[in-house]
């Protein structure tokens, strides 16, 4: 793979463009709904050319780095112009919806290869202006195959972009786990920052407040779309979290020293296991 096309040059698409361009191995084509963003990417040398229907025939790998709601229309526009053997992958935060669309595309475009993808990296700020060629350094890249194997040349592109590990999974497993590792985290952070004391906390906070509230700063429309696209999995995780939180409230309300200490000890042990310390 030598020519990479990227649809959507926001935080993720723009960062991926910068990362693969910095490797010196690829020619990068990119497009965005905002012409100013396209011009900025050209000026920064994050992309070599604006991606069009005319030059799409040169693309070896087409990356769709747009939101879930526009993924189908934005990507489908270029499919008839891609050469046989080209690979298409999306970078969306949920996978069942995109992979289902790709399964239909496989019938209409049998000469193309389709994969779901999700780069495990991000920032609390969004848009091309916040893109960073180092964003994916040592990050996980999740790939959902619609075929039996993931080609080595596709993996190479991601390693060249800085990813440290590639995880292969199915769409259902991805959406179940991501509901906990990402979407629940954003809900909790957004809710936590709404306590009235938050606005009085200047000078009284250390790392824990910053860590817990970091992802409250997000793109509202993007995260609403992601969470509602994975609603049943998010609800399951949210209900379990509320049940666990209620246990802490009950212990505090009842002045239950042993109960509260036990809850903290249990959480501490689980965190140690999560970090591979036990």
N, C-alpha and C positions, 0 to 999 in steps of 0.2 A: 504494500500500500504506500503510495507516494502522494496522492492528491486527496486532501480531506476537505469536505464541505461541512459547514456548521450553520444550522438554522437557529437563530436566536443568539445574540451576542450580549446577554446579560451577565450576571455574576459568574454563572457556571459556564455558559458558552464562551464568554469572553476570556475567562481564565483558561479554558481548555485550548482555545486558539493560541493564546500566549505561550502556554506550556509546550504544545507540539511544535510551534514555530521556533521556540528557543532551542529545541533539540537539533535543529539544522537539517532534519531528515525529510521534511514534508513541505509541500506547497499547500497553503491554506486558503480556501474560499469561504466567505462568510456572508450572511445576510441577516438583516434585522428589520422589524417593522418601522423602526426609527432611522431615517436617513442620516441624522446627526451621529448616531451610534456607529453606523457603517463608516462614515467619514473619519470618525475618531479612531476606529480600528485600523483603517488604512494608514492614517497618519502615524499611529503608534507602531506600525509594521506588525500588528498582531495577525492581520490577514494580508494576503498578497492580492486577492481579487474579490470583488463583490460576486457572490454566488447568484447565478441567473439560470433560467431554463435553458439558455443557449450553451452555457459552459458546463452544465450539469453532466454532460456526456463524458467529461474528463475525470469525474469523481470516482475514487476507489472506495471511500468510506464516507457515508453521509450521516452526520450526527444531528439529531433533533433535540435541541436544548431549549425547548419552549414549554409553556405551562400545559397542564393536562387538557384544559378545555380547548386549546387551539392546535394540539398535537396532530390530530388527524388531517385537518385542512392544510396546515402549514407544511406538513411532510408530504402528503399525497400530491401536492402541486409538482414536486420534482421527480416522482417515481417513474413516470413515462419516459423521462429523458435520460435516465441512468443507463449505463452500459451493462451488458450481461456480466454477472459475476460480482457486481458491486455489492457492498455490505451496507445495511441501514441499521442504526441503533438509536434508541432514544435515551434521554437522561432524566426522565420524569421521576417523581418521588413515590409514585405508586405504579404497580406493574400489571395487574390483571387486566385493566382496561386497555392499556397500550398493546399488550401481548395478544389480546383477543382481536384487536384491529389488525395487528400484523399477521395473524393466522388467516384472515380474509385476504390481505394483500398478497400472501404467498400464492394463492390461487390465481390472482389476476396478474401477478408479476413473478412467475416461477423461476426466472433467471436471476432474481435477486435473493440475497441472504439477509434475514431479519433477526435482530436480537434486542431484547429489553436490556436496559442498563441503568445503573444508579450510582453515581460517584458519591462516596461517603465523605463529603467535605462541604464546607460552606462558611458563611460569615453572618453576623447579625445585620449587616448592611447589604444592599442589593444593587443591581444595575451594573452596566459596563464600567462606570466610573470607579467601582470598587473591585473590579476584576484583578486577579493576581496570578501571574505565571507560576508561583510557588504554592498555590492553593492545594494542589493534589499531592504534594511531597509526602511520601510514605503512607498515603491514605489507602483505604480499601476501595476497590471497584467491584461492584456487584454486576454480574451478567446473567440474564435469563435467556437461555437458548430456545429457539423455536425449532432447532434441529438437534441432532444427537451430540455434536461436538462444537466447541468454540475454536475457530481457526487460530493457529499460532501467530499469524501476522496481525490479527486483531488484538491479541494480548500484547504483542510487541508495541503497538501504538500506545497502549495505556501505560506500559512500563516506561516508555520514552517520555510520557507526559509527567512522570514522577510517582505514579501509584506504586505502593509497596507490596500489595497483595491483591489477587483477583479471586473473588468468591463466586462460584456458580450455584444457582438455586432455581427453584420454580417460582412462578408468579404468586401462587397462593402463600407459600412460605415467606416470601419477601414481604408481602403486605401484612401478614400476621405479625412479624417481628418488628417491622418498621413502625407499626402503630405504637409500639412501646418505646423503641429506641429514639424515635424522632418526633412523631406527632403528639404523643402524650406529653413529652418534654416541653413542647411549645405551648400547649394548653396550660400546663402547670405554671410555667414561667409567666405567661400572660395574666393568669389569675392572681399569682403571688404579688405581682407589682401593683395590683389594685388595692391592696390594704392601705388604709389612710395614712398609716405611719410611714409608708414609703417616701412620701413627700417631706417628711421631717427627719429623714435618716442621714442627711449629709453630715459628715464628721463622726458618725456613729457606726460606720460599716467597714467591714474588712472583706476578705476574699470570698466568703461564703455568700454574701448578698450579691456580689458581682457575678459569681458563677451561676447562681440560681436565676438571676434576672436577665442574663445576657441575651437569650433568644426570645425574650419578650419583644425585642426590636426585630420586626419581621415585615414581610410584604403581606398585608392583610388579605388581599384577593387571592394571592397564590396559595397561602396556607389554608384559607377557607375551602378552596377548590380541592386541595390535596386531602384534607381531612374528611370532607363530605364524600369524596370518591372512595374512601376506605372506611366508611361510617361504622359498619358492624364490628370491625376489628378495633377501631378506636373506642367505641362504646364499651366493649368487653374490658379493655385495659383501663378505661376511665372508671368503670364500676368497681373493678378490683382495687384501684388506687383509693377511691373514696371509702371503701370498706376498711382498708388498712389505715387510712387517716382517721377514721372514726374510732379505731382502737386507741390511738394516741390521745384523742380528745377525751375519751371515756376515762383513761388512766389519769389525765391531768385533772379533769372535773372531779374525780373521786379521791384525789390526793393519794393515788395508789403508787407508792414509791417502788415497790417490788415489781408491779406490773409495768410501769414506765421504764424502769431499768432493764427489765427483760426484753421489752420491745426494742430499746436501743442496742442491747447486746445482740439480739437477733439480726438487726439491720447491719451492725458492724461486721458480724460473721459473714453475712451474705455478700457484703461489699468486698471483704477479703477474698472470698471465693471468686467473685466476679473479676477481681484484679489478678487472679492466679496465685495468690499468696498462700492459699490453703487447698 
